[in-house]
Amino acid sequence: IFVITETIADQQQYKFQTKKYKKINLGEKLDGEYKDGFISSRLWKYSRHPNFASEQLIWITYYFFSVSANGKLINWSIIGCLLLVILFYNSAKFSEGISEKKYPKYKDYQKSVPIFIGFRK
């Protein structure tokens, strides 16, 4: 399910950006979230980074498979899982900084939508 969610989030972002730049290139007026500059609907109204959240959950799920396989809550595979979670968290924070500077309404979006799932800014 997390692979599907990640794919849907990526596709929503792709379609949004493609349509936004098509409108810009055609000189059309931007309205709604296109005027804001960033997607804030569909999966993006629940999480500012639903694709990153899904990817992290995929790796956490893999880790729990390893726990199930060897019966130990802490095992060597936690290293890869933790490193990927840290990587995605830092990537999200980096892109948040760019978006805050680029889009004036992004700070309001941050106040109302968690960065991943259930966690505010």
KETIMAR-44033 format. One record per residue: residue number from 1; residue in three letters; x, y, z of N, C-alpha, C, O in turn. Coordinates in pm, whole numbers, padded with zeros to 5 digits. Example, Ala and Ser with C-alpha at 12.3 -4.5 7.8 and 13.67 -1.06 7.14 Angstrom:
# KETIMAR-44033
- k/r/nc1/nc2/nc3/cac1/cac2/cac3/cc1/cc2/cc3/oc1/oc2/oc3
- 1/ALA/01319/-00569/00780/01230/-00450/00780/01320/-00330/00780/01424/-00332/00846
- 2/SER/01285/-00225/00708/01367/-00106/00714/01290/00003/00787/01341/00114/00804
END
This chain:
# KETIMAR-44033
- k/r/nc1/nc2/nc3/cac1/cac2/cac3/cc1/cc2/cc3/oc1/oc2/oc3
- 1/ILE/00082/-00120/00000/00000/00000/00000/00087/00127/00000/00049/00227/-00061
- 2/PHE/00202/00123/00068/00287/00242/00073/00351/00272/-00063/00373/00388/-00097
- 3/VAL/00379/00167/-00139/00433/00186/-00274/00328/00254/-00362/00361/00343/-00441
- 4/ILE/00205/00213/-00348/00096/00273/-00425/00077/00419/-00385/00062/00506/-00470
- 5/THR/00078/00445/-00255/00061/00583/-00206/00175/00672/-00256/00152/00786/-00297
- 6/GLU/00297/00621/-00251/00411/00698/-00300/00397/00729/-00449/00424/00841/-00493
- 7/THR/00355/00630/-00525/00337/00648/-00669/00229/00751/-00698/00246/00836/-00785
- 8/ILE/00118/00743/-00627/00009/00839/-00646/00056/00980/-00611/00028/01074/-00685
- 9/ALA/00126/00995/-00499/00176/01128/-00458/00271/01184/-00563/00262/01302/-00598
- 10/ASP/00362/01102/-00612/00456/01147/-00715/00381/01189/-00842/00414/01289/-00905
- 11/GLN/00280/01110/-00880/00203/01141/-01000/00124/01271/-00982/00116/01352/-01075
- 12/GLN/00066/01291/-00864/-00007/01415/-00837/00086/01536/-00846/00049/01638/-00904
- 13/GLN/00204/01524/-00790/00301/01634/-00796/00343/01660/-00941/00351/01776/-00984
- 14/TYR/00369/01555/-01015/00410/01568/-01155/00301/01638/-01237/00329/01732/-01312
- 15/LYS/00176/01592/-01222/00066/01653/-01298/00048/01799/-01260/00026/01884/-01346
- 16/PHE/00058/01828/-01130/00043/01966/-01084/00150/02055/-01146/00119/02160/-01202
- 17/GLN/00276/02015/-01134/00387/02097/-01185/00380/02111/-01337/00406/02219/-01391
- 18/THR/00344/02005/-01406/00331/02010/-01552/00225/02111/-01593/00247/02193/-01682
- 19/LYS/00109/02104/-01528/-00001/02196/-01561/00035/02339/-01523/00004/02432/-01597
- 20/LYS/00100/02358/-01408/00139/02492/-01364/00232/02557/-01467/00210/02671/-01508
- 21/TYR/00334/02485/-01509/00429/02543/-01605/00370/02557/-01744/00411/02644/-01820
- 22/LYS/00274/02472/-01779/00205/02488/-01907/00126/02619/-01905/00129/02695/-02002
- 23/LYS/00055/02644/-01794/-00020/02769/-01780/00074/02890/-01787/00045/02989/-01855
- 24/ILE/00186/02881/-01718/00283/02991/-01718/00335/03016/-01859/00339/03131/-01905
- 25/ASN/00373/02911/-01929/00428/02924/-02064/00326/02976/-02165/00362/03041/-02263
- 26/LEU/00197/02947/-02140/00092/02996/-02229/00043/03135/-02189/-00041/03194/-02257
- 27/GLY/00095/03187/-02079/00055/03319/-02031/-00083/03321/-01967/-00144/03427/-01955
- 28/GLU/-00131/03204/-01926/-00262/03197/-01862/-00255/03246/-01718/-00150/03240/-01653
- 29/LYS/-00368/03294/-01671/-00377/03341/-01533/-00371/03221/-01439/-00439/03120/-01460
- 30/LEU/-00289/03233/-01335/-00281/03127/-01235/-00381/03157/-01124/-00390/03270/-01076
- 31/ASP/-00456/03055/-01084/-00550/03072/-00974/-00541/02954/-00880/-00479/02852/-00912
- 32/GLY/-00601/02967/-00763/-00601/02859/-00664/-00461/02818/-00625/-00373/02902/-00606
- 33/GLU/-00441/02688/-00615/-00309/02640/-00573/-00203/02665/-00680/-00084/02667/-00649
- 34/TYR/-00244/02684/-00804/-00146/02719/-00908/-00088/02857/-00880/00030/02882/-00901
- 35/LYS/-00173/02947/-00832/-00126/03081/-00795/-00034/03073/-00673/00066/03145/-00664
- 36/ASP/-00069/02984/-00578/00016/02965/-00460/00153/02909/-00499/00254/02939/-00436
- 37/GLY/00154/02828/-00605/00279/02774/-00656/00308/02631/-00616/00400/02569/-00670
- 38/PHE/00232/02577/-00522/00258/02442/-00472/00126/02366/-00456/00021/02426/-00435
- 39/ILE/00135/02235/-00466/00018/02150/-00452/-00020/02139/-00304/00065/02118/-00217
- 40/SER/-00150/02154/-00278/-00198/02144/-00140/-00331/02068/-00133/-00403/02077/-00033
- 41/SER/-00363/01995/-00238/-00486/01917/-00242/-00453/01768/-00257/-00336/01729/-00262
- 42/ARG/-00557/01687/-00264/-00544/01542/-00274/-00458/01489/-00159/-00484/01527/-00045
- 43/LEU/-00360/01405/-00182/-00278/01353/-00071/-00202/01462/00001/-00167/01449/00119
- 44/TRP/-00176/01571/-00069/-00096/01681/-00017/-00171/01766/00084/-00112/01856/00144
- 45/LYS/-00300/01741/00103/-00372/01812/00209/-00359/01740/00343/-00396/01794/00447
- 46/TYR/-00307/01617/00339/-00286/01540/00462/-00140/01540/00506/-00111/01522/00624
- 47/SER/-00051/01560/00412/00093/01557/00439/00163/01648/00339/00129/01648/00220
- 48/ARG/00261/01726/00387/00336/01811/00295/00433/01731/00208/00480/01779/00105
- 49/HIS/00461/01610/00250/00551/01522/00174/00498/01378/00178/00563/01290/00236
- 50/PRO/00381/01352/00118/00326/01217/00125/00413/01113/00056/00414/00996/00095
- 51/ASN/00487/01154/-00047/00576/01060/-00114/00693/01021/-00023/00730/00904/-00016
- 52/PHE/00751/01118/00047/00859/01089/00141/00808/01005/00258/00875/00911/00301
- 53/ALA/00690/01039/00309/00632/00963/00420/00612/00817/00380/00642/00726/00457
- 54/SER/00560/00796/00260/00537/00660/00212/00668/00584/00197/00676/00467/00234
- 55/GLU/00769/00649/00142/00899/00584/00125/00956/00543/00261/01009/00433/00275
- 56/GLN/00946/00631/00359/00996/00597/00493/00919/00478/00550/00978/00388/00611
- 57/LEU/00788/00477/00530/00707/00366/00582/00739/00235/00512/00729/00128/00573
- 58/ILE/00778/00241/00386/00822/00119/00316/00943/00061/00387/00947/-00059/00414
- 59/TRP/01042/00144/00417/01164/00095/00480/01141/00051/00624/01204/-00044/00671
- 60/ILE/01053/00118/00693/01018/00075/00829/00949/-00061/00824/00972/-00146/00910
- 61/THR/00864/-00082/00724/00798/-00212/00706/00900/-00321/00678/00892/-00431/00734
- 62/TYR/00998/-00292/00592/01105/-00390/00567/01176/-00425/00697/01208/-00541/00721
- 63/TYR/01200/-00326/00779/01267/-00352/00906/01183/-00447/00992/01236/-00540/01051
- 64/PHE/01053/-00423/00999/00968/-00511/01079/00961/-00653/01023/00942/-00749/01098
- 65/PHE/00977/-00668/00892/00990/-00803/00835/01115/-00871/00891/01112/-00990/00922
- 66/SER/01223/-00796/00903/01346/-00855/00957/01329/-00891/01105/01384/-00991/01151
- 67/VAL/01254/-00810/01177/01225/-00841/01318/01144/-00971/01326/01171/-01057/01409
- 68/SER/01047/-00982/01239/00963/-01102/01237/01045/-01226/01199/01022/-01334/01253
- 69/ALA/01139/-01209/01108/01218/-01322/01060/01317/-01374/01164/01338/-01495/01173
- 70/ASN/01378/-01283/01242/01478/-01332/01338/01434/-01324/01484/01506/-01371/01572
- 71/GLY/01319/-01265/01509/01265/-01263/01644/01328/-01161/01738/01294/-01157/01856
- 72/LYS/01417/-01079/01688/01483/-00978/01772/01434/-00838/01732/01437/-00802/01614
- 73/LEU/01390/-00761/01831/01340/-00627/01803/01449/-00537/01746/01424/-00458/01655
- 74/ILE/01570/-00549/01798/01682/-00471/01747/01777/-00566/01675/01829/-00661/01735
- 75/ASN/01799/-00540/01547/01894/-00621/01471/01968/-00531/01372/01936/-00413/01360
- 76/TRP/02065/-00586/01304/02154/-00507/01219/02081/-00428/01111/02131/-00323/01069
- 77/SER/01968/-00475/01066/01899/-00406/00956/01838/-00272/00998/01793/-00195/00913
- 78/ILE/01837/-00245/01127/01785/-00115/01173/01873/-00001/01122/01826/00112/01107
- 79/ILE/02001/-00030/01097/02093/00074/01052/02047/00134/00919/02038/00256/00905
- 80/GLY/02019/00049/00823/01972/00099/00693/01840/00174/00704/01822/00279/00642
- 81/CYS/01750/00119/00782/01620/00183/00802/01637/00322/00862/01579/00419/00812
- 82/LEU/01715/00333/00968/01736/00462/01034/01806/00562/00941/01769/00679/00938
- 83/LEU/01905/00516/00867/01975/00606/00776/01882/00661/00668/01890/00779/00633
- 84/LEU/01794/00577/00616/01700/00623/00514/01596/00719/00572/01559/00817/00508
- 85/VAL/01548/00691/00692/01454/00782/00757/01520/00918/00781/01459/01022/00756
- 86/ILE/01643/00916/00827/01717/01042/00849/01738/01115/00717/01721/01237/00710
- 87/LEU/01774/01042/00612/01793/01102/00480/01666/01171/00432/01670/01286/00388
- 88/PHE/01553/01102/00439/01428/01160/00391/01382/01276/00479/01327/01373/00428
- 89/TYR/01403/01266/00608/01367/01377/00697/01448/01501/00661/01392/01610/00647
- 90/ASN/01578/01485/00646/01663/01600/00612/01634/01654/00471/01641/01775/00449
- 91/SER/01602/01566/00378/01564/01611/00244/01436/01694/00248/01423/01796/00180
- 92/ALA/01341/01649/00329/01215/01723/00344/01240/01859/00407/01185/01960/00361
- 93/LYS/01321/01863/00511/01351/01991/00577/01422/02086/00480/01395/02206/00480
- 94/PHE/01512/02033/00398/01583/02114/00299/01484/02174/00199/01488/02294/00171
- 95/SER/01395/02090/00145/01298/02140/00047/01198/02236/00111/01148/02327/00045
- 96/GLU/01169/02216/00240/01081/02308/00313/01143/02448/00315/01073/02547/00294
- 97/GLY/01272/02455/00340/01341/02584/00343/01332/02656/00210/01311/02777/00206
- 98/ILE/01347/02582/00103/01337/02640/-00031/01194/02689/-00056/01174/02800/-00105
- 99/SER/01096/02606/-00021/00956/02642/-00045/00913/02762/00038/00836/02846/-00010
- 100/GLU/00961/02772/00161/00928/02888/00246/00972/03018/00180/00901/03119/00186
- 101/LYS/01089/03016/00118/01143/03137/00053/01075/03165/-00081/01058/03280/-00120
- 102/LYS/01037/03060/-00150/00984/03073/-00285/00835/03107/-00289/00790/03181/-00377
- 103/TYR/00758/03053/-00193/00613/03068/-00196/00563/03135/-00068/00572/03076/00039
- 104/PRO/00510/03258/-00078/00465/03330/00042/00360/03256/00126/00361/03269/00248
- 105/LYS/00272/03180/00063/00166/03111/00138/00210/02977/00197/00132/02909/00263
- 106/TYR/00334/02940/00173/00380/02809/00220/00381/02799/00372/00356/02692/00427
- 107/LYS/00411/02909/00440/00413/02906/00587/00274/02877/00644/00262/02807/00745
- 108/ASP/00170/02928/00581/00033/02896/00624/00005/02748/00602/-00058/02683/00686
- 109/TYR/00050/02696/00491/00035/02553/00460/00105/02469/00566/00052/02368/00611
- 110/GLN/00225/02511/00606/00300/02440/00709/00225/02436/00842/00231/02337/00915
- 111/LYS/00154/02543/00873/00081/02550/00999/-00040/02457/01002/-00083/02413/01108
- 112/SER/-00094/02427/00885/-00217/02348/00881/-00199/02202/00837/-00290/02121/00855
- 113/VAL/-00083/02169/00781/-00062/02033/00730/00069/01978/00786/00172/02046/00779
- 114/PRO/00068/01856/00842/00192/01799/00896/00295/01769/00787/00260/01744/00672
- 115/ILE/00421/01772/00827/00529/01746/00731/00520/01604/00676/00538/01582/00556
- 116/PHE/00494/01509/00762/00477/01370/00718/00337/01323/00756/00241/01351/00684
- 117/ILE/00324/01253/00866/00194/01204/00909/00177/01236/01057/00244/01176/01141
- 118/GLY/00090/01326/01088/00059/01357/01227/00161/01439/01302/00146/01462/01422
- 119/PHE/00266/01484/01233/00368/01565/01299/00369/01704/01235/00391/01718/01115
- 120/ARG/00346/01803/01315/00351/01941/01265/00495/01983/01244/00588/01916/01290
- 121/LYS/00513/02093/01173/00643/02150/01139/00750/02109/01236/00866/02148/01221
END
